[in-house]
């Protein structure tokens, strides 16, 4: 496992404050989404990213605008870190036509082709073969790009994981397989669905290089992601990065969360990626209360604007409900 990242490892104070702001931005967006879901403004399934903010924020620092992103159904954090406007995302969860997927995808199916954000997939492991296809297209077109595929530990039990790893290695494709290991596949603990719980170790079966990193430490994630992306970009070969994190909320808003203890959750909360990083910055004189207040104020205004954008957005006309819908005859 990579060593804990240093707060001075990646540039100046501005960059470190950017990392903090992006994590707070995701946290406040998710808290507002939970509130709106409880009010009935957001419907369907809602999977929150609270606790895992350091994963998306740290990893996204290593990727360029030309690289592709494939995410899971827990995709809010990756989408925000990628730069998709929060209003577009909130409108999508409201089911409005001004959402990033025109209101047809909802929380689990964020999509933004200009930003090369290709889902958002509700099917566990469903994004893995898509990532292989995107990387294959880039290779055939001689484009020097990386495809980063986010997936959870539960996807490792799916056939798509093994098929995708195998094909990526056989064909020499530039895919960063990024496993967000939050220790639970829905309500099933890692050691109850995997005989080998070191997910990074599984890459050896496909002769793919790999590493593990502390997913509660944003600079450690950034460091490991930069190394992984550089390796993929220079070699044109896949890489598996296991990021070990923890979600503080239940699997989804519909989950009673009876499979883990409150004590376990509270213990993990002592490693909250936002509070621990803030503490490290304060300890080095890089953050003060006015800095934090300014970040919270700016984020709060942005989230409020996103909600207003969603509230004011139009519903899709009834006449267009069958548009892009096909049936076999």
Secondary structure by P-SEA (a helix, b strand, c coil): ccccccccccccaaaaaaaaaaaaaaaaaaaaaaaaaaacccccbbbbcccaaaaaaaaaaaccccbbbbbccccaaaaaaacccaaaaaaaaaccccccccccccccbbbbccccccccccccccaaaaaaaaaaaaaaaccbbbbbbbbcccccccaaaaaaaaaaaaaccccccccccccccccccccccccccccccccccccccccccccccaaaaaaaaaaaaaaaaaacbbbbbbbbbbbccccccccccccccaaaaaaaaaacaaaaaaaaaaaaccccaaaaaaaaaaaaaaaaaaaaaaaaccccccccccccccccc
